[in-house]
Amino acid sequence: MSYDDVEIEDMEWKEGLQAFTYPCPCGDLFQITKEELRLGEEIAHCPSCSLYITVIYNMEDFLGESKKNNLESSKQQPVAVA
């Protein structure tokens, strides 16, 4: 069971770490990268203790531009009716 559920909007982007972070009770930071989010990962781990949080986010916000275009074009294709 995760320590908490946290919205991605409540996390902070740390350029030096290249990761979204959120304060951990141990004094360190939970961390998750954009690449992990793109891969569907939703667990941010603390590197100093055993706690982790579940990150609530919209995966489409982290898909690459080409994947977004493919997703949109597949939604708008006409359907043939016999």
C-alpha positions as CSV (number, residue, x, y, z in Angstrom):
1,M,0.0,0.0,0.0
2,S,1.4,3.4,-1.0
3,Y,2.0,6.1,1.6
4,D,-0.3,8.5,-0.3
5,D,-1.9,9.4,-3.6
6,V,-0.6,12.6,-5.0
7,E,-1.7,14.6,-8.1
8,I,1.1,15.4,-10.5
9,E,0.1,19.1,-10.2
10,D,1.1,18.9,-6.5
11,M,4.6,17.7,-7.4
12,E,7.5,19.9,-8.3
13,W,9.7,19.5,-11.4
14,K,13.4,19.5,-10.4
15,E,15.6,20.3,-13.4
16,G,18.8,19.0,-11.8
17,L,17.2,15.6,-11.1
18,Q,15.1,15.6,-14.3
19,A,12.3,14.3,-12.1
20,F,9.0,15.3,-10.5
21,T,9.4,15.3,-6.7
22,Y,7.3,15.4,-3.6
23,P,8.4,15.7,0.1
24,C,8.8,12.5,2.0
25,P,8.3,12.3,5.7
26,C,11.9,11.1,6.1
27,G,13.2,14.4,4.8
28,D,14.1,13.3,1.3
29,L,12.0,13.5,-1.8
30,F,9.8,11.0,-3.7
31,Q,10.9,11.0,-7.3
32,I,9.5,10.0,-10.7
33,T,10.8,10.9,-14.2
34,K,8.9,11.9,-17.3
35,E,10.1,8.7,-19.0
36,E,8.7,6.5,-16.2
37,L,5.3,8.4,-16.6
38,R,5.4,7.8,-20.4
39,L,5.9,4.1,-19.7
40,G,2.8,4.1,-17.5
41,E,4.6,4.0,-14.2
42,E,2.7,5.6,-11.4
43,I,4.8,4.8,-8.4
44,A,7.3,7.5,-7.1
45,H,9.9,6.0,-4.7
46,C,11.9,7.7,-2.0
47,P,15.6,7.0,-2.4
48,S,16.2,7.2,1.4
49,C,13.5,5.0,2.8
50,S,11.0,2.3,1.9
51,L,8.0,4.6,1.3
52,Y,6.4,5.3,-2.0
53,I,3.5,7.2,-3.4
54,T,1.0,6.7,-6.2
55,V,1.1,9.5,-8.7
56,I,-2.2,10.5,-10.2
57,Y,-1.8,11.9,-13.8
58,N,-3.1,11.8,-17.3
59,M,-0.8,9.7,-19.4
60,E,-1.7,11.6,-22.6
61,D,0.1,14.6,-21.1
62,F,3.4,12.7,-21.2
63,L,3.1,10.9,-24.6
64,G,5.5,12.1,-27.3
65,E,4.2,14.4,-29.9
66,S,4.2,11.7,-32.6
67,K,2.2,9.4,-30.3
68,K,-0.3,12.2,-29.6
69,N,-0.8,12.7,-33.3
70,N,-1.3,9.0,-33.9
71,L,-3.8,8.8,-31.1
72,E,-5.8,11.8,-32.5
73,S,-5.8,10.5,-36.1
74,S,-7.0,7.1,-35.0
75,K,-9.9,8.7,-33.1
76,Q,-11.0,10.7,-36.2
77,Q,-10.9,8.0,-38.9
78,P,-14.1,7.5,-40.8
79,V,-15.9,4.2,-40.3
80,A,-17.3,2.4,-43.4
81,V,-20.9,1.1,-43.0
82,A,-22.1,-1.7,-45.2
